[in-house]
Amino acid sequence: MQNETQRQLRDVFGTFVTGVTVVTTRDSQGQAHGVTANSFSSVSLDPPMVLWSQSLKALSYPAFQDSDHFAVNILAEDQIEVSQRFARSGADKFGGLPIDISESGMPLIRGCAAFIECRKIATYPGGDHAVFLGQVDQFRRMPVRPLAFGGGRYMVAHPHDLGAGADDPSDSKLDLLRAQRLIHHALPDLADRLKGIVGLGLWANEGATVVRWEPGPDPAVRDLVSGHVVSPQASATGLAFCAWLPRTRWHPLVEREQARVDHSQPIDSVSEEQLEAIRREGVARSTVNRNGLEVAALSAPLFDRAGRMVAALTLADRADRMPDDPNHPRAQQLREEAAAISRRIGWQEPQLTKSA
Ligand SMILES: Cc1cc2nc3c(=O)[nH]c(=O)nc-3n(C[C@H](O)[C@H](O)[C@H](O)COP(=O)(O)O)c2cc1C
């Protein structure tokens, strides 16, 4: 197979996301060996069997070939360094690493998510690899999350946002949690795609709060602070909540802010026309001058399956890159990204019904 085709095949193999293990053994001289391997797979429950495959070129291959036992250490999510250490070819990889020794003499690395000790019962040829089949003697599981690996990168494994339980329409609190988790995970990619600073806004006990800003490439402002309560009427995030949440939820906060800020202004500076326009256009907009730089923010609502606004997706950038035009491509893209997230948490776009 040509190099290029081989690389493409490796990429295809890489789309199959796995855990990460360090398989260990001990040679006839008593020396410990270990190698990072994601080829591990469970095979059978009765009798309990597992397999993994090792490159014939690995320095530790003779040790695994000769040994009657091996142990599979399933790495925890904070053990990337352990994975890297055992992925480097060489002699002593165990120096300074806290380990225990199992009954059969196999090194067990502390802090792992699980251990499986095996007796080797067969070795099969597998091209440039050897496939080791082991019968499980002992196993143990720890209450920590496993490390994952896919597409050539380390990953963390979270339960799927649309997994079991996601279909209960009465579960609005879970919807909110799911939405938050989904957006948290999506934020870095969103900031890349939207080419600006992206914020996740939630309605908390003090009103609109941007719980996280993701700077994105070349951010216009570098000192945005996550976790700040923002103005309900002067920020895009706050205005989005005012437009889509019931008035009773936000009006007391607007009154309070108004009383604090300026007594000469009318109490309710957020007009119903303004909110109606925001709802029609699907985004709220605000601008602020930060150290002489005009910064604009656009905010779009995220809805749950019941059509309630659960969060705001906010995009901030220099004002000259975000014209005050709801049909500008950046506003359109923000609306589309927000709608895509809403759909993932069960929201169904209202269908226009034609009158007879
Ligand atoms: C995530 C990951 C998974 C790996 N999986 C395997 C595997 O399943 N089999 C294998 O032979 N090598 C695998 N490797 C590569 C070995 O860990 C690497 O070749 C190691 O240096 C071999 O050590 P040795 O030459 O000291 O025996 C993997 C490496 C990484 C980073």
The ligand as an SDF file (V2000), in Angstrom:
LIG
                    3D

 31 33  0  0  0  0  0  0  0  0999 V2000
   -2.8540    6.4470   21.8280 C   0  0  0  0  0  0  0  0  0  0  0  0
   -1.8090    5.4570   21.3720 C   0  0  0  0  0  0  0  0  0  0  0  0
   -2.1880    4.1610   21.0730 C   0  0  0  0  0  0  0  0  0  0  0  0
   -1.2530    3.2190   20.6730 C   0  0  0  0  0  0  0  0  0  0  0  0
   -1.6570    1.9460   20.4260 N   0  0  0  0  0  0  0  0  0  0  0  0
   -0.7560    1.0030   20.0800 C   0  0  0  0  0  0  0  0  0  0  0  0
   -1.1640   -0.3510   19.9110 C   0  0  0  0  0  0  0  0  0  0  0  0
   -2.3270   -0.6910   20.0770 O   0  0  0  0  0  0  0  0  0  0  0  0
   -0.2150   -1.2600   19.5710 N   0  0  0  0  0  0  0  0  0  0  0  0
    1.0950   -0.8960   19.3960 C   0  0  0  0  0  0  0  0  0  0  0  0
    1.9200   -1.7720   19.0800 O   0  0  0  0  0  0  0  0  0  0  0  0
    1.5070    0.3890   19.5540 N   0  0  0  0  0  0  0  0  0  0  0  0
    0.6210    1.3310   19.9080 C   0  0  0  0  0  0  0  0  0  0  0  0
    1.0210    2.6240   20.1200 N   0  0  0  0  0  0  0  0  0  0  0  0
    2.4240    2.9730   19.9170 C   0  0  0  0  0  0  0  0  0  0  0  0
    3.3160    2.4600   21.0320 C   0  0  0  0  0  0  0  0  0  0  0  0
    2.8800    2.9420   22.2860 O   0  0  0  0  0  0  0  0  0  0  0  0
    4.7670    2.9200   20.7960 C   0  0  0  0  0  0  0  0  0  0  0  0
    5.1940    2.3970   19.5680 O   0  0  0  0  0  0  0  0  0  0  0  0
    5.7380    2.5490   21.8810 C   0  0  0  0  0  0  0  0  0  0  0  0
    6.8390    3.3800   21.7280 O   0  0  0  0  0  0  0  0  0  0  0  0
    6.2470    1.1570   21.8470 C   0  0  0  0  0  0  0  0  0  0  0  0
    7.1700    1.0380   22.9310 O   0  0  0  0  0  0  0  0  0  0  0  0
    8.4350    0.0650   22.9050 P   0  0  0  0  0  0  0  0  0  0  0  0
    9.1120    0.2440   21.5510 O   0  0  0  0  0  0  0  0  0  0  0  0
    9.2750    0.5460   24.0440 O   0  0  0  0  0  0  0  0  0  0  0  0
    7.9380   -1.3160   23.0870 O   0  0  0  0  0  0  0  0  0  0  0  0
    0.1110    3.5860   20.5310 C   0  0  0  0  0  0  0  0  0  0  0  0
    0.4880    4.8860   20.8190 C   0  0  0  0  0  0  0  0  0  0  0  0
   -0.4580    5.8190   21.2380 C   0  0  0  0  0  0  0  0  0  0  0  0
   -0.0340    7.2240   21.5690 C   0  0  0  0  0  0  0  0  0  0  0  0
  1  2  1  0
  2  3  1  0
  2 30  2  0
  3  4  2  0
  4  5  1  0
  4 28  1  0
  5  6  2  0
  6  7  1  0
  6 13  1  0
  7  8  2  0
  7  9  1  0
  9 10  1  0
 10 11  2  0
 10 12  1  0
 12 13  2  0
 13 14  1  0
 14 15  1  0
 14 28  1  0
 15 16  1  0
 16 17  1  0
 16 18  1  0
 18 19  1  0
 18 20  1  0
 20 21  1  0
 20 22  1  0
 22 23  1  0
 23 24  1  0
 24 25  2  0
 24 26  1  0
 24 27  1  0
 28 29  2  0
 29 30  1  0
 30 31  1  0
M  END
$$$$
